[in-house]
Amino acid sequence: MNLACVSVLLLVANYAIAQNKALVNTSASPYAKLSSLDMGNVTWTKGFWADRFQICRDTMIPNLWKVYTDPKVSHAYKNFEIAAGLDTGLHSGPPFHDGDFYKLFEAVASMYAVTHDPKLDALMDKTIAVIAKAQRADGYIHTPTIIAQKNDPKNAKAFADRLNFETYNLGHLMTAGCVHYRATGKKTLLNVAIKATDYLYNFYKKASPELARNAICPSHYMGVVEMYRTTRDPKYLELSKNLIDIRGLMKDGTDDNQDRVPFRQQTKVMGHAVRANYLFAGVADVYAETGDTTLMHTLNLMWDDVVNRKMYVTGGTGALYDGVSPDGTSYNPVDVQKVHQAYGRDYQLPNFTSHNETCANIGNVLWNWRMLQTTGNAKYADVMELALYNSVLSGISLNGKNFLYTNPMSYSDDLPFTQRWSKDRVPYISLSNCCPPNVVRTIAEVADYAYSVSHKGLYFNLYGGNVLNTVLKDGSKLKLDQQTEYPWDGKVNITLQQVPAKAYSLFLRIPGWCNGASLSVNGQPIDATLTTGEYAEINRKWKAGDRIELNLPMPVKLMESNPLVEETRNQVAVKRGPVVYCLESVGMPKGQKVFNVAIPVNNDLKPELIEIENSPIMSLTGKADLRNEGSWTNQLYREVGTKTSKVNIRMVPYYAWGNRGHVDMETWIPLDR
């Protein structure tokens, strides 16, 4: 039997096993404690994520597909047609356009896994045919280079420019190929990804460390490991380990690309936040397959550094537009190294100039999801949830048509300078449209993060109205219905409909923000330890019809920062459940400025359900203190005023800011004690 036949048999066997068609497939990962359910096993039914998923299906994906296939707006799909010889012309758009299109394709595949819409299936088949035709015979596929070679073969070489984002694009191709295969059972795009991964494997076997510096925005770390999990080809696991090792051989590496210091020697998070978070997610994947404790040691250091010193209250990451690396050196001069869209020093978390790229915040989700699967520790689910509800969803409008690249903590038209990225959401970000397809695929895939399984039982990671219908590894069927208005209400009702015959554990996450949780089964309180920030285990022999009720109290809380965060000293952020709130000028009486407001420590903020852009939103209403101050024109300092009055305010979730027109906004608000 030849190797090709063996590969096919492995794929067929792999596809048939329960829990082996997950978004991130750790079902056979020897060092992962949890694995995901198969794609399509969870269907949102009612509530917050059901609403977001419906808008993703009906608006986000169709709208963005139209954008990416209209060459007058975006040349992404047209580039594939030109590379395939189906049209003529030059490449147009940024070099990472291919990867952005693969992300959108992944969103379509993930949507198909739930809806089984034949129109989506036909659309993917048609698109794959073009992508496959664009691929070179040796497996290389990167439309800027392929199109350039068609026009002038002498002046275009693969991996000639580290800013050409070839491996970034290939990584998203690999992920899209695996997701499409798991969603449809078809190998058409997976075969393209196999050829591309083989090309990358052969390239890295002979690549010098300098050539290996092309690992910029390393989505391919995650992609290569997922290819190994899908095909079980050992050379892909070898490649994933080599990718980490070769980073440590760089000369004149940069903190901006996380390759100045070998990964295993890093003690602080540094540089470009998207690149860093993607790297950490990919390394977590490698650990899940190898158990290399030196990798987990560094990952733990990186996580502690981000969560305890560098992450925003919204789960956003990457504080700086531009800056100087705290520790790194560079080429010339030797003592200064620029970083951009980057992590800064400890506690360096500005508000007006906060960067918080949407892709970086999604990278934070990808990283924490993999850490959760590897360790089973609920603290990673807490961070994942925080980012999803706040700094990820803020990257897209409520109607699903407009996008933000950066996610500032405050905005004012009074600032005497224009920032690089728009603070109003726009349909297409011409300079870098990487975030829109990333946030759309994330929303399409949130259901895949909702649950995990282990040999012990089922883990509830994220709450939301849904039906779960799955087959466990031992062949047992498990079906349940979850009803909740979470995150607006902390009551979660779960009804079991099909259960394993033997005793089985359910692990319900008690979020880190929650105190005083309670849990009952069939109306009777259970004798279980409910520890904040951990999973509560209920082990018993279940029967169909059993009802579980979890109550997570959600009082309004005022959050303060470490006093070393200079820009938020003596200020508070308002939080209820996992949702962080902000104050917009539209939530104030006309003519009053949000920056003259202070929140009383004993406030009367109360939840009130409203609608914005036809989406139900839990606002907070109450009275705040208003400082009746005059104009600051041509003044930098002045004596503190004493005139104050009360003012009615309405705060909205941070993710919903800017959906009622152009506004001033702040998340951190002065505190009146």
Secondary structure, 3 states (H helix, E strand, C coil): CCHHHHHHHHHHHHHHCCCCCCCCCCCCCCCCCCEECCCCCEEEEECHHHHHHHHHHHHHHHHHHHHHCCCCCCCHHHHHHHHCCCCCCCCCCCCCHHHHHHHHHHHHHHHHHHHCCHHHHHHHHHHHHHHHHHCCCCCCCCHHHHHHHHHCHHHCCCCCCHHHCHHHHHHHHHHHHHHHHHHHCCCHHHHHHHHHHHHHHHHHHHCCCCHHHHCCCCHHHHHHHHHHHHHCCHHHHHHHHHHHHHHCCCCCCCHHHCCCCCHHHCCCCCEEHHHHHHHHHHHHHHHHHHCCHHHHHHHHHHHHHHHHHHCCCCCCCCCEEEEECCCCCCCCCCCCCEEEEEECCCCCCCCCCCCCCHHHHHHHHHHHHHHHHHHCCHHHHHHHHHHHHHHHHHHECCCCCCECCCCCCEECCCCCCCCCCCCCCECCCCCCCCHHHHHHHHHHHHHHHCEEECCCEEEECCCCEEEEEEECCCCCEEEEEEEECCCCCCEEEEEEEECCCCCEEEEEEECCCCCCCEEEECCEECCCCCCCCEEEEEEECCCCCCEEEEECCCCEEEECCCCCCHHHCCEEEEEECCEEEEEEHHHCCCCCCHHHEEEECCCCCEEEEEEECCEEEEEEEEEEEEECCCCCCCCCCCCCCCCEEEEEEEEEEHHHCCCCCCCCEECCEEEEC
